[in-house]
Amino acid sequence: MSADPSIEEKPPTMATSFTNSWDIWYPDGSIVLIAEGTAFKVHTSILAQYSEVFRDMFRDGVCSIENAKTDGVQRPTEASYEGCPALSLQDKASDLNHFLKSMYHLSYLERGAKTSFQKVSAILTLSNKYIAPELRKRAFNLISTVYPSTLAEWDEKSTLRLVHPFKSEYLSYLSLAVQTDIPVLLPAIFFDMSKRSSDDVIPALGDIAGLGSWGIVSDYLLGIEKLRNLEVKYLLQFLDLETLALGCGGCEGRLKSVANVAIRKSAATITGMVQKCTIKSSVTDYVQSLQLCKTCVPKVETAIHRGRERIWEELPGIFRMSEWEVLRAEQLSFLEDSSPTAGTRSESPT
Ligand SMILES: [Zn+2]
């Protein structure tokens, strides 16, 4: 006799007030997944091939679900639907649709092809929840084209990105990075946020569901203060004539007057100068506007680019995170790791 009498009972037949998915309904499927009233008839073999959580559930037939390791995943309720075992999942139907399609159609997350945030975020979220390493890796690779970990990729973001842009996207990416536990995305997201009006960013942070601890918000707020100071220091270092040592009287005099004007005028003047030095494509124009000689122009440009590199290198530390190398290595091992504890690696480092 089983300790749990409910296992002995015949599984209840589910109410049939569901809509069958019009595009994910394989007549020869072996299981029905139900989310938000939509039923998807799929194959246990396909689910098990991609997802470790489903593999564990199906190991000894779907009825072993009561014993399945579903750490971190709310245990689905089991019944039957149209003569097929059915699992009711706590996911959005549209997310599940994207997730299942990515299993059935290799081209659904095609390498190098542009896609939508909704699609890639659904796949990343569910591949994290159901531990589907291959799909998680593919989704992460797309997401990281928008918030990369290198300055070179950041500078080319508008041409390299494979997820279509949308308004205030940084908030959605922040939420996704936190919910799927991908810290390596955060420095670039915070950097992007720091370039936007605090009036837009800060109130919106409170609305992000699952932002979890306020630690992230305070790391951000303390970080932008530090970032702005370092940007003035590193990007405008060319105004420190001793450090630059141009050895050109005319240009040194010119830069001295630029510095004097900046100091005398409002903080907005300095912010404007920093802004021009922050964006790679505007550095050349900015240096041209300083009207320096041909010899000094490349020296000043190089100094600004060195400042940009320093900022990027220090970005994670500014926001109280581990350095880039550690974040990238952690991400790599997270993507490689297929153990069921992968989703909670921060609590249980192995
Ligand atoms: Zn000169």
Residues whose N, C-alpha, C, O or C-beta is under 5 A from the ligand:
A	BS01	ZN	C248 C251 C293 C296
